């Protein structure tokens, strides 16, 4: 049974401020940790508005912000090269949309970082790797591969 009071996050969605991403990634399971910052402008206003944390109105420059976080579990997703062709297309499309949103917000550094990640999948052959041994002759595979 899932506890509705707990928040489940996917860090690759880039919706958390960079400071919280780094903080959460450093935690070990079942550890309670507290982080305090006064660097609101450069550390908390770097990402999208979040559904659970409206960081653009909640915090003002000069505020002291304290986060208490517990990491209850960690779920590692599959590596990109191990995804099906449909999964690869969905993942690259999601990253492209995210990068486009950052670009529109004039956060070019963050957008470029995401675009470089996408480019890396193509440069290192991960997009063409058929790890799951899918039928490369099927119409669906050919169409999805062309879209990718």
N, CA, C and O atoms as a MOPAC input file, in Angstrom:
PM7 MOZYME 1SCF
protein

 N      0.83800 1    -1.17900 1     0.00000 1
 C      0.00000 1     0.00000 1     0.00000 1
 C      0.88700 1     1.24800 1     0.00000 1
 O      1.81100 1     1.35100 1     0.80700 1
 N      0.61900 1     2.16400 1    -0.87400 1
 C      1.42600 1     3.36500 1    -1.00300 1
 C      0.95100 1     4.43800 1    -0.03000 1
 O     -0.24300 1     4.72100 1     0.06400 1
 N      1.89800 1     5.03000 1     0.69000 1
 C      1.59600 1     6.10000 1     1.62800 1
 C      1.46500 1     7.40200 1     0.84700 1
 O      2.44700 1     7.87800 1     0.27700 1
 N      0.27100 1     7.98500 1     0.81100 1
 C     -0.00100 1     9.18900 1     0.03100 1
 C      0.70100 1    10.43100 1     0.58200 1
 O      0.81200 1    11.43800 1    -0.11700 1
 N      1.17500 1    10.36800 1     1.82600 1
 C      1.86100 1    11.52800 1     2.39800 1
 C      3.30600 1    11.62300 1     1.92500 1
 O      3.95900 1    12.65000 1     2.11600 1
 N      3.80900 1    10.55000 1     1.30500 1
 C      5.18300 1    10.54700 1     0.81700 1
 C      5.21900 1    11.04300 1    -0.62300 1
 O      4.30000 1    10.79500 1    -1.40400 1
 N      6.26600 1    11.73000 1    -0.95100 1
 C      6.44200 1    12.28200 1    -2.28700 1
 C      7.44300 1    11.42500 1    -3.04300 1
 O      8.55400 1    11.20200 1    -2.56400 1
 N      7.06400 1    10.94600 1    -4.20900 1
 C      7.96200 1    10.14500 1    -5.02700 1
 C      8.46800 1    11.01500 1    -6.16400 1
 O      7.67700 1    11.65300 1    -6.85900 1
 N      9.77700 1    11.04500 1    -6.35600 1
 C     10.37700 1    11.92900 1    -7.34900 1
 C     11.22200 1    11.15200 1    -8.33800 1
 O     11.84800 1    10.15000 1    -7.99200 1
 N     11.23100 1    11.62700 1    -9.57100 1
 C     12.17300 1    11.13000 1   -10.57300 1
 C     13.15100 1    12.26600 1   -10.82600 1
 O     12.78000 1    13.29900 1   -11.38400 1
 N     14.37200 1    12.08200 1   -10.42400 1
 C     15.34300 1    13.16500 1   -10.50500 1
 C     15.72500 1    13.51500 1   -11.93700 1
 O     16.21100 1    14.61700 1   -12.19100 1
 N     15.51600 1    12.60300 1   -12.87100 1
 C     15.88200 1    12.94000 1   -14.24200 1
 C     14.84900 1    13.83700 1   -14.92200 1
 O     15.04000 1    14.22800 1   -16.07400 1
 N     13.77600 1    14.16500 1   -14.23900 1
 C     12.77800 1    15.07300 1   -14.81400 1
 C     13.18300 1    16.53600 1   -14.69500 1
 O     12.52100 1    17.40200 1   -15.26700 1
 N     14.24300 1    16.82600 1   -13.97500 1
 C     14.78300 1    18.17800 1   -13.85000 1
 C     13.80000 1    19.16600 1   -13.22900 1
 O     13.88200 1    20.36100 1   -13.51000 1
 N     12.88600 1    18.70700 1   -12.40500 1
 C     11.92800 1    19.62600 1   -11.80100 1
 C     12.37500 1    20.11200 1   -10.42400 1
 O     11.85700 1    21.11000 1    -9.92300 1
 N     13.30700 1    19.43300 1    -9.82400 1
 C     13.81200 1    19.86400 1    -8.52800 1
 C     14.91600 1    20.88600 1    -8.72300 1
 O     15.66900 1    20.81100 1    -9.69400 1
 N     15.01800 1    21.83300 1    -7.81200 1
 C     16.17000 1    22.73300 1    -7.86600 1
 C     17.46400 1    21.92100 1    -7.77300 1
 O     17.51000 1    20.88700 1    -7.10600 1
 N     18.50000 1    22.39300 1    -8.44100 1
 C     19.76000 1    21.64400 1    -8.51100 1
 C     20.32800 1    21.34600 1    -7.12700 1
 O     20.92000 1    20.28800 1    -6.91400 1
 N     20.15500 1    22.25500 1    -6.20500 1
 C     20.66100 1    22.04600 1    -4.85800 1
 C     19.99900 1    20.83400 1    -4.19800 1
 O     20.67000 1    20.03500 1    -3.54500 1
 N     18.68400 1    20.70100 1    -4.37000 1
 C     17.97800 1    19.54800 1    -3.79500 1
 C     18.34300 1    18.25700 1    -4.51400 1
 O     18.44200 1    17.20800 1    -3.87800 1
 N     18.54300 1    18.31300 1    -5.82100 1
 C     18.95200 1    17.11300 1    -6.55700 1
 C     20.25400 1    16.56700 1    -5.98900 1
 O     20.36000 1    15.37600 1    -5.69600 1
 N     21.24200 1    17.43600 1    -5.83600 1
 C     22.54600 1    17.01100 1    -5.31600 1
 C     22.41400 1    16.49200 1    -3.88900 1
 O     23.04500 1    15.49900 1    -3.52500 1
 N     21.61100 1    17.15000 1    -3.09800 1
 C     21.41000 1    16.76300 1    -1.70400 1
 C     20.78700 1    15.36900 1    -1.61900 1
 O     21.27200 1    14.52000 1    -0.87100 1
 N     19.73400 1    15.13100 1    -2.36900 1
 C     19.04100 1    13.84400 1    -2.32400 1
 C     19.93000 1    12.72900 1    -2.86200 1
 O     19.92600 1    11.62200 1    -2.32200 1
 N     20.68700 1    13.00500 1    -3.91300 1
 C     21.57100 1    11.98100 1    -4.47700 1
 C     22.67000 1    11.57500 1    -3.50000 1
 O     23.21500 1    10.47700 1    -3.61000 1
 N     23.00100 1    12.44000 1    -2.54800 1
 C     24.05400 1    12.12400 1    -1.58200 1
 C     23.54300 1    11.31600 1    -0.38700 1
 O     24.34100 1    10.82500 1     0.41100 1
 N     22.23900 1    11.17800 1    -0.25900 1
 C     21.66500 1    10.48200 1     0.89500 1
 C     21.76500 1     8.96900 1     0.76800 1
 O     21.78400 1     8.41700 1    -0.33300 1
 N     21.82900 1     8.31800 1     1.91700 1
 C     21.73300 1     6.86400 1     1.98100 1
 C     20.32200 1     6.52400 1     2.43800 1
 O     19.65200 1     7.34700 1     3.06300 1
 N     19.87700 1     5.33100 1     2.13300 1
 C     18.52400 1     4.90200 1     2.47200 1
 C     18.26900 1     5.01100 1     3.97500 1
 O     19.11700 1     4.66000 1     4.79500 1
 N     17.07000 1     5.51000 1     4.31300 1
 C     16.59000 1     5.66600 1     5.69300 1
 C     17.38300 1     6.68000 1     6.52300 1
 O     17.33800 1     6.64800 1     7.75300 1
 N     18.09300 1     7.55800 1     5.86400 1
 C     18.82300 1     8.61800 1     6.55600 1
 C     17.94600 1     9.86100 1     6.60900 1
 O     17.30800 1    10.21300 1     5.61600 1
 N     17.90900 1    10.52100 1     7.74700 1
 C     17.21900 1    11.79600 1     7.86600 1
 C     18.29600 1    12.87200 1     7.84900 1
 O     19.22200 1    12.84200 1     8.66000 1
 N     18.17800 1    13.80700 1     6.93900 1
 C     19.18600 1    14.85400 1     6.81700 1
 C     18.50500 1    16.20800 1     6.65200 1
 O     17.40700 1    16.31100 1     6.10300 1
 N     19.17900 1    17.23400 1     7.13600 1
 C     18.67000 1    18.58900 1     7.05100 1
 C     19.65000 1    19.43800 1     6.26400 1
 O     20.86600 1    19.33100 1     6.42900 1
 N     19.10100 1    20.27800 1     5.40900 1
 C     19.91000 1    21.18200 1     4.61400 1
 C     19.34100 1    22.58600 1     4.79500 1
 O     18.12800 1    22.78600 1     4.73900 1
 N     20.20500 1    23.53000 1     5.00800 1
 C     19.79400 1    24.92500 1     5.14900 1
 C     20.55000 1    25.75100 1     4.12700 1
 O     21.75200 1    25.56700 1     3.93800 1
 N     19.85200 1    26.65800 1     3.46900 1
 C     20.49800 1    27.52600 1     2.49400 1
 C     19.89500 1    28.92200 1     2.53200 1
 O     18.72000 1    29.10500 1     2.85200 1
 N     20.71900 1    29.89000 1     2.19900 1
 C     20.24200 1    31.25700 1     2.00900 1
 C     20.42500 1    31.67200 1     0.55700 1
 O     20.11400 1    32.80500 1     0.19100 1
 N     20.93000 1    30.76100 1    -0.27200 1
 C     21.19300 1    31.05000 1    -1.67900 1
 C     19.95000 1    30.74000 1    -2.51600 1
 O     19.94900 1    29.82900 1    -3.34400 1
 N     18.92100 1    31.50100 1    -2.28400 1
 C     17.62900 1    31.27000 1    -2.92000 1
 C     17.70000 1    31.51900 1    -4.42200 1
 O     17.24200 1    30.68800 1    -5.20700 1
 N     18.25700 1    32.63100 1    -4.82400 1
 C     18.24400 1    33.01700 1    -6.24000 1
 C     19.01500 1    32.03500 1    -7.11600 1
 O     18.49900 1    31.59000 1    -8.14100 1
 N     20.23900 1    31.69300 1    -6.73100 1
 C     21.05200 1    30.85400 1    -7.60700 1
 C     20.88800 1    29.36000 1    -7.36200 1
 O     21.28500 1    28.56300 1    -8.21300 1
 N     20.32300 1    28.95400 1    -6.24100 1
 C     20.20400 1    27.53000 1    -5.95700 1
 C     18.77800 1    26.99400 1    -5.98200 1
 O     18.58500 1    25.79700 1    -6.19500 1
 N     17.78400 1    27.83400 1    -5.77300 1
 C     16.40400 1    27.34600 1    -5.75800 1
 C     15.58700 1    27.84300 1    -6.94700 1
 O     14.53800 1    27.26900 1    -7.23700 1
 N     16.01700 1    28.86100 1    -7.62700 1
 C     15.26100 1    29.40100 1    -8.76600 1
 C     15.86600 1    28.97900 1   -10.09700 1
 O     15.86900 1    29.76000 1   -11.04900 1
 N     16.37200 1    27.77000 1   -10.17500 1
 C     17.04900 1    27.34900 1   -11.39200 1
 C     16.23200 1    26.39100 1   -12.23900 1
 O     16.63100 1    26.08000 1   -13.36200 1
 N     15.12200 1    25.92400 1   -11.74700 1
 C     14.36200 1    24.91900 1   -12.46600 1
 C     12.91500 1    25.34100 1   -12.64700 1
 O     12.52900 1    26.45700 1   -12.29900 1
 N     12.12200 1    24.43500 1   -13.19600 1
 C     10.70800 1    24.68800 1   -13.41300 1
 C      9.98600 1    24.92300 1   -12.10400 1
 O     10.47700 1    24.58800 1   -11.02700 1
 N      8.81300 1    25.50500 1   -12.22700 1
 C      7.92800 1    25.50500 1   -11.07600 1
 C      7.52900 1    24.05900 1   -10.84100 1
 O      7.19900 1    23.33600 1   -11.78200 1
 N      7.55900 1    23.65600 1    -9.63000 1
 C      7.23400 1    22.28500 1    -9.29000 1
 C      5.78900 1    22.19700 1    -8.82400 1
 O      5.24600 1    23.16000 1    -8.28300 1
 N      5.17200 1    21.05000 1    -9.03400 1
 C      3.79300 1    20.85200 1    -8.60800 1
 C      3.67400 1    20.90500 1    -7.08300 1
 O      2.64200 1    21.32100 1    -6.55700 1
 N      4.70800 1    20.49100 1    -6.38300 1
 C      4.63300 1    20.43400 1    -4.92200 1
 C      5.35800 1    21.57900 1    -4.23900 1
 O      5.18200 1    21.78900 1    -3.03900 1
 N      6.16100 1    22.31500 1    -4.97000 1
 C      6.95100 1    23.38200 1    -4.36900 1
 C      7.01000 1    24.55400 1    -5.33300 1
 O      7.79600 1    24.54800 1    -6.28000 1
 N      6.18300 1    25.55200 1    -5.09300 1
 C      6.17700 1    26.72800 1    -5.95900 1
 C      7.33700 1    27.62500 1    -5.53400 1
 O      7.16700 1    28.60000 1    -4.80100 1
 N      8.51600 1    27.26200 1    -6.01900 1
 C      9.73600 1    27.91700 1    -5.55800 1
 C      9.84700 1    29.37400 1    -5.99000 1
 O     10.65200 1    30.11600 1    -5.42700 1
 N      9.07300 1    29.79700 1    -6.95900 1
 C      9.19200 1    31.17000 1    -7.43200 1
 C      8.45300 1    32.15900 1    -6.53200 1
 O      8.76800 1    33.34900 1    -6.52900 1
 N      7.48600 1    31.68000 1    -5.78000 1
 C      6.76400 1    32.58500 1    -4.88500 1
 C      6.99000 1    32.24200 1    -3.41700 1
 O      6.77500 1    33.08400 1    -2.54500 1
 N      7.42000 1    31.02200 1    -3.13900 1
 C      7.56800 1    30.59800 1    -1.75400 1
 C      8.78800 1    31.22000 1    -1.08300 1
 O      8.76100 1    31.47800 1     0.12000 1
 N      9.85700 1    31.46400 1    -1.83900 1
 C     11.09900 1    31.93100 1    -1.24900 1
 C     11.54100 1    33.24600 1    -1.88100 1
 O     11.44800 1    33.43700 1    -3.09300 1
 N     12.01500 1    34.13000 1    -1.04200 1
 C     12.53500 1    35.42400 1    -1.48700 1
 C     14.02200 1    35.49200 1    -1.17200 1
 O     14.50400 1    34.82000 1    -0.26000 1
 N     14.74300 1    36.30800 1    -1.93300 1
 C     16.17400 1    36.48400 1    -1.69900 1
 C     16.39600 1    36.94400 1    -0.26000 1
 O     15.71500 1    37.84600 1     0.22600 1
 N     17.35000 1    36.31800 1     0.40700 1
 C     17.63800 1    36.64800 1     1.80200 1
 C     16.96000 1    35.72100 1     2.79700 1
 O     17.33700 1    35.69700 1     3.96900 1
 N     15.95900 1    34.95200 1     2.35300 1
 C     15.30400 1    33.98900 1     3.23800 1
 C     16.26700 1    32.85700 1     3.57900 1
 O     17.15100 1    32.51800 1     2.79300 1
 N     16.08500 1    32.28800 1     4.74100 1
 C     16.78600 1    31.06700 1     5.10300 1
 C     15.79400 1    29.93400 1     4.91700 1
 O     14.71900 1    29.92900 1     5.51700 1
 N     16.15900 1    28.98300 1     4.08800 1
 C     15.27300 1    27.87000 1     3.75800 1
 C     15.88300 1    26.58600 1     4.30400 1
 O     17.06200 1    26.30400 1     4.09100 1
 N     15.06300 1    25.81400 1     5.01100 1
 C     15.52800 1    24.57600 1     5.62000 1
 C     14.69000 1    23.41300 1     5.08500 1
 O     13.46000 1    23.45000 1     5.11300 1
 N     15.37800 1    22.39100 1     4.60300 1
 C     14.72600 1    21.17700 1     4.10500 1
 C     15.15200 1    20.01200 1     4.98400 1
 O     16.33700 1    19.84400 1     5.26800 1
 N     14.19000 1    19.21100 1     5.41100 1
 C     14.47200 1    17.96700 1     6.11100 1
 C     13.97400 1    16.85000 1     5.21100 1
 O     12.79900 1    16.80400 1     4.84900 1
 N     14.87900 1    15.95500 1     4.85500 1
 C     14.57800 1    14.93300 1     3.85400 1
 C     14.95700 1    13.56100 1     4.38800 1
 O     15.98800 1    13.39800 1     5.04100 1
 N     14.12100 1    12.58700 1     4.10600 1
 C     14.42400 1    11.19100 1     4.38600 1
 C     14.27600 1    10.40900 1     3.09400 1
 O     13.26700 1    10.52800 1     2.40000 1
 N     15.27000 1     9.62100 1     2.77700 1
 C     15.23000 1     8.78400 1     1.58600 1
 C     14.77700 1     7.38700 1     2.02600 1
 O     15.53200 1     6.64700 1     2.65600 1
 N     13.53300 1     7.04400 1     1.68200 1
 C     12.98300 1     5.75700 1     2.09100 1
 C     13.36400 1     4.62700 1     1.15400 1
 O     13.44400 1     3.47000 1     1.56800 1
 N     13.59100 1     4.94900 1    -0.07100 1
 C     13.93800 1     3.91100 1    -1.01700 1
 C     14.50700 1     4.51300 1    -2.28100 1
 O     14.37000 1     5.70700 1    -2.55000 1
 N     15.13700 1     3.66800 1    -3.03400 1
 C     15.75600 1     4.09300 1    -4.26900 1
 C     15.40600 1     3.07500 1    -5.33400 1
 O     15.61900 1     1.87600 1    -5.15400 1
 N     14.88300 1     3.54300 1    -6.41500 1
 C     14.50900 1     2.65600 1    -7.50500 1
 C     15.32700 1     3.05100 1    -8.72300 1
 O     15.11300 1     4.11300 1    -9.30800 1
 N     16.24400 1     2.21200 1    -9.09400 1
 C     17.06400 1     2.49800 1   -10.27200 1
 C     16.31000 1     2.10000 1   -11.51900 1
 O     15.80300 1     0.98300 1   -11.62600 1
 N     16.24100 1     3.01600 1   -12.45200 1
 C     15.60000 1     2.69900 1   -13.71900 1
 C     16.62100 1     2.03100 1   -14.62600 1
 O     17.82000 1     2.03900 1   -14.35000 1
 N     16.14000 1     1.47300 1   -15.67500 1
 C     17.00100 1     0.77900 1   -16.61500 1
 C     17.92200 1     1.75800 1   -17.33700 1
 O     17.59200 1     2.93100 1   -17.51000 1
 N     19.05800 1     1.26500 1   -17.74600 1
 C     19.96300 1     2.07300 1   -18.55300 1
 C     19.32600 1     2.36000 1   -19.90100 1
 O     18.52300 1     1.57000 1   -20.39700 1
 N     19.68200 1     3.48600 1   -20.49200 1
 C     19.08000 1     3.90900 1   -21.75500 1
 C     19.25300 1     2.84400 1   -22.83700 1
 O     18.29400 1     2.52300 1   -23.53900 1
 N     20.44500 1     2.30000 1   -22.97900 1
 C     20.68600 1     1.34300 1   -24.06400 1
 C     19.87500 1     0.06100 1   -23.89900 1
 O     19.71000 1    -0.69200 1   -24.85900 1
 N     19.36400 1    -0.19700 1   -22.68800 1
 C     18.56700 1    -1.39100 1   -22.44600 1
 C     17.07700 1    -1.18200 1   -22.70600 1
 O     16.30700 1    -2.14100 1   -22.65100 1
 N     16.65800 1     0.04400 1   -22.98800 1
 C     15.25000 1     0.32300 1   -23.24400 1
 C     14.83100 1    -0.21200 1   -24.61400 1
 O     15.66400 1    -0.39900 1   -25.50200 1
 N     13.53600 1    -0.45200 1   -24.76900 1
 C     13.00800 1    -0.80200 1   -26.08600 1
 C     13.09300 1     0.43900 1   -26.96600 1
 O     13.30200 1     1.54500 1   -26.46800 1
 N     12.93100 1     0.25800 1   -28.26100 1
 C     12.99700 1     1.39100 1   -29.18700 1
 C     11.91100 1     2.41800 1   -28.86500 1
 O     12.13400 1     3.62200 1   -28.99100 1
 N     10.74000 1     1.94000 1   -28.45100 1
 C      9.64700 1     2.84200 1   -28.06300 1
 C     10.02300 1     3.60000 1   -26.79100 1
 O      9.75300 1     4.79700 1   -26.68600 1
 N     10.63600 1     2.92800 1   -25.83600 1
 C     11.07900 1     3.55900 1   -24.60200 1
 C     12.15700 1     4.60000 1   -24.84900 1
 O     12.16200 1     5.65700 1   -24.21900 1
 N     13.07100 1     4.30100 1   -25.76600 1
 C     14.12900 1     5.26000 1   -26.10900 1
 C     13.53700 1     6.52300 1   -26.72200 1
 O     13.93600 1     7.63600 1   -26.38000 1
 N     12.57900 1     6.34200 1   -27.63200 1
 C     11.94300 1     7.50100 1   -28.26500 1
 C     11.20900 1     8.34000 1   -27.21900 1
 O     11.30200 1     9.56800 1   -27.23700 1
 N     10.48600 1     7.69500 1   -26.31700 1
 C      9.74600 1     8.42100 1   -25.27900 1
 C     10.70200 1     9.18100 1   -24.36100 1
 O     10.43000 1    10.32200 1   -23.98700 1
 N     11.80800 1     8.55900 1   -24.00100 1
 C     12.77700 1     9.19000 1   -23.10600 1
 C     13.44000 1    10.39400 1   -23.77200 1
 O     13.55200 1    11.45800 1   -23.16400 1
 N     13.87700 1    10.22800 1   -25.01400 1
 C     14.52400 1    11.32600 1   -25.74000 1
 C     13.53300 1    12.46300 1   -25.97100 1
 O     13.89700 1    13.63400 1   -25.86400 1
 N     12.29600 1    12.12700 1   -26.28500 1
 C     11.26600 1    13.14800 1   -26.50400 1
 C     11.01200 1    13.93400 1   -25.21900 1
 O     10.89800 1    15.16000 1   -25.25300 1
 N     10.92400 1    13.23800 1   -24.09400 1
 C     10.71200 1    13.91700 1   -22.81200 1
 C     11.87700 1    14.85600 1   -22.48300 1
 O     11.66200 1    15.97800 1   -22.02600 1
 N     13.09900 1    14.39900 1   -22.71500 1
 C     14.25900 1    15.25800 1   -22.47100 1
 C     14.26600 1    16.46400 1   -23.40800 1
 O     14.62400 1    17.56900 1   -23.00300 1
 N     13.87100 1    16.24800 1   -24.65400 1
 C     13.84000 1    17.34700 1   -25.63400 1
 C     12.82300 1    18.41400 1   -25.22100 1
 O     13.10600 1    19.60900 1   -25.30300 1
 N     11.65600 1    17.98400 1   -24.78100 1
 C     10.62600 1    18.92400 1   -24.32100 1
 C     11.12900 1    19.69400 1   -23.09700 1
 O     10.94700 1    20.90800 1   -23.00200 1
 N     11.75700 1    18.98200 1   -22.16900 1
 C     12.29500 1    19.62000 1   -20.97200 1
 C     13.34900 1    20.65300 1   -21.33600 1
 O     13.33200 1    21.76800 1   -20.81400 1
 N     14.26000 1    20.29500 1   -22.22300 1
 C     15.30200 1    21.22800 1   -22.65900 1
 C     14.68800 1    22.43800 1   -23.34800 1
 O     15.14700 1    23.56300 1   -23.14800 1
 N     13.66200 1    22.22200 1   -24.15400 1
 C     12.97800 1    23.32800 1   -24.82700 1
 C     12.34400 1    24.29400 1   -23.84700 1
 O     12.36900 1    25.50600 1   -24.06000 1
 N     11.77300 1    23.76200 1   -22.76700 1
 C     11.17700 1    24.61700 1   -21.73700 1
 C     12.24200 1    25.46900 1   -21.05300 1
 O     12.02900 1    26.65600 1   -20.80700 1
 N     13.38500 1    24.86600 1   -20.74800 1
 C     14.47000 1    25.64000 1   -20.14800 1
 C     14.96500 1    26.71600 1   -21.11200 1
 O     15.26500 1    27.83600 1   -20.70000 1
 N     15.04700 1    26.37000 1   -22.39500 1
 C     15.49700 1    27.34800 1   -23.39300 1
 C     14.53000 1    28.52600 1   -23.45800 1
 O     14.96000 1    29.67800 1   -23.52600 1
 N     13.23300 1    28.24500 1   -23.43700 1
 C     12.22200 1    29.30900 1   -23.46300 1
 C     12.30900 1    30.20400 1   -22.23500 1
 O     11.98100 1    31.38800 1   -22.30400 1
 N     12.74900 1    29.64400 1   -21.11400 1
 C     12.88700 1    30.41100 1   -19.87900 1
 C     14.23200 1    31.14100 1   -19.82800 1
 O     14.57700 1    31.74100 1   -18.81000 1
 N     14.98500 1    31.08900 1   -20.92400 1
 C     16.31000 1    31.71500 1   -21.04200 1
 C     17.33600 1    31.08200 1   -20.10200 1
 O     18.32400 1    31.72000 1   -19.73800 1
 N     17.10400 1    29.82900 1   -19.70800 1
 C     18.07800 1    29.08800 1   -18.92200 1
 C     18.86200 1    28.22000 1   -19.91200 1
 O     18.71100 1    26.99900 1   -19.95500 1
 N     19.70500 1    28.89100 1   -20.70600 1
 C     20.39700 1    28.23300 1   -21.80600 1
 C     21.43800 1    27.21800 1   -21.32500 1
 O     21.67700 1    26.21200 1   -21.99300 1
 N     22.04000 1    27.47300 1   -20.19700 1
 C     23.03600 1    26.54300 1   -19.66300 1
 C     22.39800 1    25.18600 1   -19.36000 1
 O     22.93800 1    24.14000 1   -19.71900 1
 N     21.24700 1    25.22000 1   -18.69800 1
 C     20.54900 1    23.98100 1   -18.34900 1
 C     20.03000 1    23.27500 1   -19.61200 1
 O     20.11900 1    22.05300 1   -19.73000 1
 N     19.48800 1    24.06300 1   -20.55100 1
 C     18.99500 1    23.48900 1   -21.80500 1
 C     20.13100 1    22.81600 1   -22.56800 1
 O     19.97200 1    21.70800 1   -23.08000 1
 N     21.26800 1    23.48500 1   -22.64000 1
 C     22.41900 1    22.92000 1   -23.36300 1
 C     22.88700 1    21.61900 1   -22.72600 1
 O     23.26400 1    20.67900 1   -23.42500 1
 N     22.86200 1    21.56800 1   -21.41600 1
 C     23.28600 1    20.35100 1   -20.71100 1
 C     22.38100 1    19.16600 1   -21.07500 1
 O     22.86000 1    18.05000 1   -21.27500 1
 N     21.09200 1    19.41700 1   -21.15700 1
 C     20.14400 1    18.34800 1   -21.50800 1
 C     20.30300 1    17.95100 1   -22.97200 1
 O     20.28300 1    16.76500 1   -23.30100 1
 N     20.46200 1    18.94200 1   -23.85200 1
 C     20.67900 1    18.63500 1   -25.27100 1
 C     21.96700 1    17.83600 1   -25.46400 1
 O     22.01800 1    16.94900 1   -26.31700 1
 N     23.00200 1    18.13500 1   -24.69000 1
 C     24.25000 1    17.37400 1   -24.77800 1
 C     24.03500 1    15.92800 1   -24.33400 1
 O     24.62500 1    15.00500 1   -24.89500 1
 N     23.19500 1    15.74400 1   -23.33200 1
 C     22.88700 1    14.38300 1   -22.87600 1
 C     22.20000 1    13.60500 1   -23.99600 1
 O     22.53900 1    12.45000 1   -24.25600 1
 N     21.23500 1    14.24100 1   -24.65700 1
 C     20.54300 1    13.60000 1   -25.78300 1
 C     21.53900 1    13.27100 1   -26.88500 1
 O     21.53800 1    12.16400 1   -27.42400 1
 N     22.38300 1    14.23300 1   -27.21600 1
 C     23.37200 1    14.04100 1   -28.27600 1
 C     24.30600 1    12.87500 1   -27.96000 1
 O     24.71200 1    12.14100 1   -28.86100 1
 N     24.64400 1    12.70400 1   -26.69200 1
 C     25.50400 1    11.61000 1   -26.28300 1
 C     24.90600 1    10.24400 1   -26.58800 1
 O     25.63200 1     9.31300 1   -26.93600 1
 N     23.59900 1    10.11900 1   -26.46100 1
 C     22.94600 1     8.84400 1   -26.77900 1
 C     23.13600 1     8.48500 1   -28.25000 1
 O     23.26000 1     7.31000 1   -28.59600 1
 N     23.15800 1     9.49100 1   -29.10700 1
 C     23.35900 1     9.24600 1   -30.53200 1
 C     24.83400 1     9.03400 1   -30.84900 1
 O     25.17500 1     8.13400 1   -31.61700 1
 N     25.71100 1     9.84500 1   -30.27100 1
 C     27.14300 1     9.74000 1   -30.55300 1
 C     27.74700 1     8.41700 1   -30.12000 1
 O     28.64000 1     7.89500 1   -30.78700 1
 N     27.26900 1     7.87200 1   -29.01200 1
 C     27.83300 1     6.63300 1   -28.49200 1
 C     27.06700 1     5.39300 1   -28.95200 1
 O     27.35000 1     4.28800 1   -28.49100 1
 N     26.10300 1     5.56500 1   -29.85400 1
 C     25.40100 1     4.43300 1   -30.45100 1
 C     24.32100 1     3.81600 1   -29.59800 1
 O     23.81000 1     2.74800 1   -29.93700 1
 N     23.95600 1     4.45300 1   -28.50200 1
 C     22.93400 1     3.88100 1   -27.62600 1
 C     21.56700 1     3.83400 1   -28.28500 1
 O     20.76200 1     2.95600 1   -27.97500 1
 N     21.29000 1     4.76900 1   -29.19300 1
 C     19.97800 1     4.78300 1   -29.84200 1
 C     19.84900 1     3.63500 1   -30.84200 1
 O     18.74500 1     3.13800 1   -31.06800 1
 N     20.93900 1     3.21500 1   -31.43000 1
 C     20.89600 1     2.14300 1   -32.42100 1
 C     21.10600 1     0.76600 1   -31.83800 1
 O     20.96200 1    -0.22700 1   -32.55100 1
 N     21.44000 1     0.67600 1   -30.57800 1
 C     21.69700 1    -0.59900 1   -29.92400 1
 C     20.37700 1    -1.33200 1   -29.70000 1
 O     19.48300 1    -0.81700 1   -29.02900 1
 N     20.25700 1    -2.52700 1   -30.25900 1
 C     19.04300 1    -3.33100 1   -30.10800 1
 C     19.27900 1    -4.37500 1   -29.02000 1
 O     19.28100 1    -5.57400 1   -29.29500 1
 N     19.47500 1    -3.92400 1   -27.80700 1
 C     19.79800 1    -4.78600 1   -26.67800 1
 C     18.71900 1    -5.83400 1   -26.42800 1
 O     19.03000 1    -6.96800 1   -26.06200 1
 N     17.46100 1    -5.46600 1   -26.62200 1
 C     16.34500 1    -6.38200 1   -26.35000 1
 C     16.06800 1    -7.34300 1   -27.49200 1
 O     15.15300 1    -8.16200 1   -27.41300 1
 N     16.85800 1    -7.24600 1   -28.55600 1
 C     16.70500 1    -8.11900 1   -29.73500 1
 C     15.29100 1    -8.03700 1   -30.29500 1
 O     14.66100 1    -9.05500 1   -30.58200 1
 N     14.80000 1    -6.79800 1   -30.44500 1
 C     13.48200 1    -6.58700 1   -31.04100 1
 C     13.54900 1    -6.89100 1   -32.53100 1
 O     14.61900 1    -6.83300 1   -33.13600 1
 N     12.40900 1    -7.21300 1   -33.11300 1
 C     12.33400 1    -7.52100 1   -34.53800 1
 C     12.56000 1    -6.24400 1   -35.34400 1
 O     11.67000 1    -5.40000 1   -35.45000 1
 N     13.74600 1    -6.11600 1   -35.90200 1
 C     14.11600 1    -4.90500 1   -36.63600 1
 C     13.41300 1    -4.79600 1   -37.98400 1
 O     13.46700 1    -3.74800 1   -38.62700 1
 N     12.76300 1    -5.85500 1   -38.41000 1
 C     12.05300 1    -5.84100 1   -39.69400 1
 C     10.57700 1    -5.45500 1   -39.54900 1
 O      9.88900 1    -5.24800 1   -40.54800 1
 N     10.09800 1    -5.36100 1   -38.31800 1
 C      8.69000 1    -5.01000 1   -38.12200 1
 C      8.46200 1    -3.55200 1   -38.49200 1
 O      9.35400 1    -2.71300 1   -38.36900 1
 N      7.24500 1    -3.27300 1   -38.95000 1
 C      6.90200 1    -1.89900 1   -39.34500 1
 C      6.98900 1    -0.94500 1   -38.15900 1
 O      7.45300 1     0.18600 1   -38.30400 1
 N      6.54300 1    -1.39900 1   -36.97700 1
 C      6.58100 1    -0.54300 1   -35.78900 1
 C      8.01700 1    -0.16600 1   -35.42400 1
 O      8.30100 1     0.98700 1   -35.10100 1
 N      8.91700 1    -1.14800 1   -35.47900 1
 C     10.31500 1    -0.88400 1   -35.15800 1
 C     10.92100 1     0.10600 1   -36.14800 1
 O     11.61200 1     1.04600 1   -35.75600 1
 N     10.65600 1    -0.11300 1   -37.42800 1
 C     11.19900 1     0.78000 1   -38.46900 1
 C     10.68000 1     2.20200 1   -38.30500 1
 O     11.44600 1     3.16000 1   -38.40400 1
 N      9.37600 1     2.34000 1   -38.05500 1
 C      8.78600 1     3.67700 1   -37.90700 1
 C      9.33300 1     4.38600 1   -36.67600 1
 O      9.70500 1     5.55800 1   -36.74000 1
 N      9.38200 1     3.66400 1   -35.54600 1
 C      9.88500 1     4.25900 1   -34.30900 1
 C     11.35400 1     4.61000 1   -34.44000 1
 O     11.79400 1     5.65300 1   -33.95700 1
 N     12.11300 1     3.74300 1   -35.09100 1
 C     13.53400 1     4.00600 1   -35.30000 1
 C     13.73100 1     5.25400 1   -36.16800 1
 O     14.63100 1     6.05400 1   -35.91000 1
 N     12.89300 1     5.41900 1   -37.19300 1
 C     12.97600 1     6.60900 1   -38.05900 1
 C     12.59900 1     7.86200 1   -37.26700 1
 O     13.21000 1     8.91600 1   -37.44500 1
 N     11.59800 1     7.75000 1   -36.39500 1
 C     11.18500 1     8.89300 1   -35.57700 1
 C     12.28300 1     9.28300 1   -34.58700 1
 O     12.47200 1    10.45900 1   -34.27500 1
 N     12.99500 1     8.27400 1   -34.10500 1
 C     14.08300 1     8.52800 1   -33.14900 1
 C     15.21300 1     9.23400 1   -33.84900 1
 O     16.22900 1     9.54100 1   -33.22500 1

